[in-house]
Amino acid sequence: MEKKFDVIALGELLIDFTENGVSAQGNPIFEANPGGAPCNVLAMLNNLGKKTSFLGVVGKDQFGTSLRKTLNELKIDTSHLYENQEVHTTLAFVHTFEDGDRDFAFYRNPGADMMLSESQVEKEYLESAKAFHFGTLSMTHEEVRKATQKAITIAKEAGMLISFDPNLRPPLWSSMELAKEQIAYGLGQCDLLKISEEELEFMTGTKDIKEGAHKLLADYPNLKLMNVTMGKEGSIAFHEGKEVFHAPFLQKNTIETTGAGDTFCGCSINGVLKYGLDNLDEEKLKEILTYANAGAALITMKKGAIRSMPEPQNIKELIGE
């Protein structure tokens, strides 16, 4: 059957408050940027011409309204973006350090994104996509975890491409043991994995990236393509015994790294939708990484994520330099 969407993502849609200057009184000014990793990924895919849909919950409040409006403007389908009357839209305050790295403070006890229930995960809707993408913020609490697991089960049975980015945020977990357990569950379900070097170390106990990667690949034979992102050091793809490294496109005017991993993730899903996941040669793997690294570099020059995703022509220009 003809698929209605290329990618459905499930998870958190929230407001990232990012510092943006100081007021006349000397107080920090915060800008309300639409965010949430799974939706950032969709925003990138949309820029690349893919049809996307988001499954999640916002509050019935001004932020929820504004997030729905943003998604509609970007042409991300919101037919399964639910509203919760009781619980406010999740908020994250992002503190940016001088080197562009950042720290998060979440207002999510509870937050609307945790309110997705199993009954809101509809089989027919999920099966209308070629690929399903998820992270672990939708696995921190029991109800939303059940909804996530139901979605993954449906996607697996339908033979869809399953993409996972652990996106570990320690403040949101009741314990790091639970975080490890849930990431392990995700690792066992996906075909395509985007994992940061810190998350790799967290899961394998080793700082040696290749050693850690081979450990995961041995433990999770379902992983067809694993991309390890190393920030300023670039990225490495592991696929069917091949290892391909690509250097980063470092930018002088990087201001913050919010959304860089999600941009990378969206670009790599796009590459896999183009080429599939079997027998990717080094050339194709290099092409996927080059594109993803370039996209990630471009977003570090802007604040926020959903509205700041790079355009294909800018990515091509950067690669061509």
PyMOL commands that set and color helices and strands:
alter all, ss='L'
color gray80, all
select helices_A, chain A and resi 37-47+62-73+112-115+118-120+123-126+137-139+142-157+170-172+176-187+197-204+209-219+231-233+260-275+282-299+306-308+312-320
alter helices_A, ss='H'
color red, helices_A
select strands_A, chain A and resi 5-10+14-22+28-35+52-59+81-84+91-96+102-107+129-134+161-164+192-196+225-229+235-239+242-246
alter strands_A, ss='S'
color yellow, strands_A
deselect
rebuild
show_as cartoon
